[in-house]
């Protein structure tokens, strides 16, 4: 088989808008990787609460 395997070294990465740490692509984000801004549910909640740019509007 000549199928390419995904390894951690060749996955795309982004920086979390809430905590600033780098995070890698996950299979569950395959459909909406361009929309993912936070590395975890906690950071996603932090973005909503603080209303930081890049997150959902607070309120």
N, C-alpha and C positions, 0 to 999 in steps of 0.2 A: 504494500500500500504506500502511496506517495502523499497521503493526507498530512497536512500540517497540524501539529499539536500546539495548543495554546499553553504557554508556560508563563509563570509570573513575570519573567524578564521581558516578555514582549506584549504585555497587556497595556492598553492605553491608561494614562493616569490623569487626574485632575487634582486641584487644590480645593479643599473644603472652604466654602464661603463663610462658615461660622467659626471654625477653630483654626483654619489655616494649614492643617496637616494634609499631606498628599494621600490620596486613596485611589485604588485601582478599580478597573472595570469589573463588574460582576454580571453573571449570566442573567440574573433577574432584571438588570437594567438595559438589556440588549435593545429593546424597542425604543426606549426613551433616554439613551445615554446623553444626548445633547441637552436635555432638560434637567438632569441630575446636578444639583448644586451642593448638596450636603453629604457627608460620609456616613451618617447614621440617623436614626430616628430622633435621637437626642439633639443632634445638631440641627436637624430640620425643624424641631420644635423651638430651638433657640432663635433661629432665623425668623420664625413667625412671631415670637414674643417680642423681640427687639426691633423688628422691622428693618433689619439691615438690607442694603441694596443686594439684589440678586435673589431675595427670598419673596415669599408671598406677602402681600400687604397685611399689616396688622389690623385687626378689628373685625 
